[in-house]
Amino acid sequence: MKIHHVGYLAKNIEKTRKKFLELGYGVEREVMYDEYRQIDIEFLKNGDYRVELIQPKSEDSPMFPLLKRFKNSPYHFCYEVADLEQSVEELSQMGYTVIQEIAPAPAIDGRKVVFLNNISMGIIELVEA
């Protein structure tokens, strides 16, 4: 699996973007609203490294409890996979549990994603290649 990005929770996406820009990142994709997850998303890139800034827009967002718990911080790695369903099946056999079902991700050109969790690893996201 190839790393696609690191998901970074942000209380204020504009302030967090500014700090990443100071560290040499550039905006890869402007802020986009993800209605399904009720979040603003923006992709930043520095060389081969991509960061996804995520700001929950309401307390109803599934990301809000994570922001409340972890504050501004990275919270998941996203891996690009050739076959989403097969990868979910393989990871399930390794102790991962789906925590957010397969759904399109508007900020990644509508490609399908799924979120999984493992007690020893934490949250990961898979995105179809």
MIZA-351981 format. One record per residue (C-alpha): residue number from 1; residue in three letters; chain; z, y, x. Coordinates in nm, 2 decimals. Layout:
% MIZA-351981
[NUM, 'ala', 'A', [Z, Y, X]];
...
***
This chain:
% MIZA-351981
[1, 'met', 'A', [0.00, 0.00, 0.00]];
[2, 'lys', 'A', [-0.09, 0.35, 0.12]];
[3, 'ile', 'A', [0.15, 0.64, 0.06]];
[4, 'his', 'A', [-0.01, 0.90, -0.17]];
[5, 'his', 'A', [0.27, 1.15, -0.18]];
[6, 'val', 'A', [0.65, 1.21, -0.18]];
[7, 'gly', 'A', [0.79, 1.34, -0.51]];
[8, 'tyr', 'A', [1.02, 1.64, -0.46]];
[9, 'leu', 'A', [1.24, 1.77, -0.74]];
[10, 'ala', 'A', [1.25, 2.15, -0.77]];
[11, 'lys', 'A', [1.48, 2.36, -0.98]];
[12, 'asn', 'A', [1.23, 2.65, -0.93]];
[13, 'ile', 'A', [0.88, 2.54, -0.83]];
[14, 'glu', 'A', [0.79, 2.89, -0.70]];
[15, 'lys', 'A', [1.09, 2.93, -0.47]];
[16, 'thr', 'A', [1.05, 2.57, -0.34]];
[17, 'arg', 'A', [0.67, 2.62, -0.28]];
[18, 'lys', 'A', [0.75, 2.93, -0.08]];
[19, 'lys', 'A', [0.98, 2.73, 0.15]];
[20, 'phe', 'A', [0.72, 2.46, 0.20]];
[21, 'leu', 'A', [0.45, 2.72, 0.28]];
[22, 'glu', 'A', [0.68, 2.86, 0.54]];
[23, 'leu', 'A', [0.69, 2.51, 0.70]];
[24, 'gly', 'A', [0.31, 2.50, 0.72]];
[25, 'tyr', 'A', [0.21, 2.33, 0.40]];
[26, 'gly', 'A', [-0.08, 2.46, 0.19]];
[27, 'val', 'A', [-0.14, 2.44, -0.18]];
[28, 'glu', 'A', [-0.37, 2.14, -0.25]];
[29, 'arg', 'A', [-0.35, 2.16, -0.64]];
[30, 'glu', 'A', [-0.21, 2.46, -0.83]];
[31, 'val', 'A', [0.07, 2.41, -1.08]];
[32, 'met', 'A', [-0.03, 2.19, -1.38]];
[33, 'tyr', 'A', [0.18, 2.11, -1.69]];
[34, 'asp', 'A', [0.23, 1.74, -1.76]];
[35, 'glu', 'A', [0.30, 1.73, -2.14]];
[36, 'tyr', 'A', [0.39, 1.35, -2.14]];
[37, 'arg', 'A', [0.67, 1.40, -1.88]];
[38, 'gln', 'A', [0.74, 1.77, -1.97]];
[39, 'ile', 'A', [0.72, 1.89, -1.61]];
[40, 'asp', 'A', [0.52, 2.13, -1.40]];
[41, 'ile', 'A', [0.36, 1.96, -1.10]];
[42, 'glu', 'A', [0.20, 2.11, -0.79]];
[43, 'phe', 'A', [0.07, 1.93, -0.48]];
[44, 'leu', 'A', [0.11, 2.07, -0.13]];
[45, 'lys', 'A', [-0.04, 1.93, 0.18]];
[46, 'asn', 'A', [0.04, 1.95, 0.56]];
[47, 'gly', 'A', [-0.21, 1.74, 0.76]];
[48, 'asp', 'A', [-0.19, 1.39, 0.62]];
[49, 'tyr', 'A', [0.13, 1.45, 0.43]];
[50, 'arg', 'A', [0.13, 1.54, 0.06]];
[51, 'val', 'A', [0.43, 1.66, -0.14]];
[52, 'glu', 'A', [0.44, 1.67, -0.52]];
[53, 'leu', 'A', [0.67, 1.95, -0.64]];
[54, 'ile', 'A', [0.82, 1.86, -0.98]];
[55, 'gln', 'A', [1.00, 2.10, -1.21]];
[56, 'pro', 'A', [1.13, 1.97, -1.54]];
[57, 'lys', 'A', [1.05, 2.22, -1.82]];
[58, 'ser', 'A', [1.32, 2.12, -2.06]];
[59, 'glu', 'A', [1.63, 1.90, -2.09]];
[60, 'asp', 'A', [1.42, 1.65, -2.28]];
[61, 'ser', 'A', [1.21, 1.58, -1.97]];
[62, 'pro', 'A', [1.28, 1.24, -1.82]];
[63, 'met', 'A', [1.31, 1.42, -1.48]];
[64, 'phe', 'A', [1.58, 1.65, -1.60]];
[65, 'pro', 'A', [1.87, 1.41, -1.54]];
[66, 'leu', 'A', [1.74, 1.34, -1.19]];
[67, 'leu', 'A', [1.72, 1.71, -1.11]];
[68, 'lys', 'A', [2.08, 1.76, -1.25]];
[69, 'arg', 'A', [2.20, 1.47, -1.03]];
[70, 'phe', 'A', [2.01, 1.53, -0.70]];
[71, 'lys', 'A', [1.92, 1.91, -0.72]];
[72, 'asn', 'A', [1.63, 2.01, -0.50]];
[73, 'ser', 'A', [1.54, 1.70, -0.31]];
[74, 'pro', 'A', [1.28, 1.43, -0.25]];
[75, 'tyr', 'A', [1.33, 1.14, -0.49]];
[76, 'his', 'A', [1.04, 0.90, -0.49]];
[77, 'phe', 'A', [0.75, 0.78, -0.28]];
[78, 'cys', 'A', [0.42, 0.72, -0.45]];
[79, 'tyr', 'A', [0.19, 0.44, -0.33]];
[80, 'glu', 'A', [-0.18, 0.41, -0.40]];
[81, 'val', 'A', [-0.28, 0.06, -0.51]];
[82, 'ala', 'A', [-0.61, -0.11, -0.60]];
[83, 'asp', 'A', [-0.48, -0.30, -0.90]];
[84, 'leu', 'A', [-0.19, -0.13, -1.09]];
[85, 'glu', 'A', [-0.10, -0.42, -1.32]];
[86, 'gln', 'A', [-0.11, -0.68, -1.04]];
[87, 'ser', 'A', [0.10, -0.46, -0.81]];
[88, 'val', 'A', [0.36, -0.42, -1.09]];
[89, 'glu', 'A', [0.37, -0.79, -1.14]];
[90, 'glu', 'A', [0.42, -0.85, -0.76]];
[91, 'leu', 'A', [0.69, -0.58, -0.73]];
[92, 'ser', 'A', [0.87, -0.72, -1.04]];
[93, 'gln', 'A', [0.89, -1.05, -0.86]];
[94, 'met', 'A', [1.06, -0.87, -0.57]];
[95, 'gly', 'A', [1.33, -0.71, -0.80]];
[96, 'tyr', 'A', [1.16, -0.39, -0.91]];
[97, 'thr', 'A', [1.20, -0.28, -1.27]];
[98, 'val', 'A', [0.95, -0.06, -1.46]];
[99, 'ile', 'A', [1.14, 0.25, -1.57]];
[100, 'gln', 'A', [0.84, 0.45, -1.70]];
[101, 'glu', 'A', [0.54, 0.25, -1.84]];
[102, 'ile', 'A', [0.18, 0.29, -1.72]];
[103, 'ala', 'A', [0.04, 0.62, -1.84]];
[104, 'pro', 'A', [-0.22, 0.88, -1.72]];
[105, 'ala', 'A', [-0.11, 1.15, -1.48]];
[106, 'pro', 'A', [-0.30, 1.47, -1.56]];
[107, 'ala', 'A', [-0.22, 1.62, -1.21]];
[108, 'ile', 'A', [-0.39, 1.33, -1.04]];
[109, 'asp', 'A', [-0.71, 1.35, -1.23]];
[110, 'gly', 'A', [-0.58, 1.14, -1.52]];
[111, 'arg', 'A', [-0.54, 0.83, -1.30]];
[112, 'lys', 'A', [-0.28, 0.58, -1.43]];
[113, 'val', 'A', [0.07, 0.57, -1.28]];
[114, 'val', 'A', [0.38, 0.37, -1.33]];
[115, 'phe', 'A', [0.74, 0.43, -1.21]];
[116, 'leu', 'A', [0.96, 0.15, -1.09]];
[117, 'asn', 'A', [1.31, 0.12, -0.96]];
[118, 'asn', 'A', [1.49, -0.11, -0.72]];
[119, 'ile', 'A', [1.87, -0.10, -0.66]];
[120, 'ser', 'A', [1.82, -0.11, -0.28]];
[121, 'met', 'A', [1.51, 0.11, -0.27]];
[122, 'gly', 'A', [1.54, 0.36, -0.55]];
[123, 'ile', 'A', [1.24, 0.50, -0.74]];
[124, 'ile', 'A', [0.88, 0.44, -0.64]];
[125, 'glu', 'A', [0.56, 0.54, -0.82]];
[126, 'leu', 'A', [0.23, 0.35, -0.81]];
[127, 'val', 'A', [-0.10, 0.53, -0.87]];
[128, 'glu', 'A', [-0.43, 0.35, -0.92]];
[129, 'ala', 'A', [-0.68, 0.41, -0.64]];
***
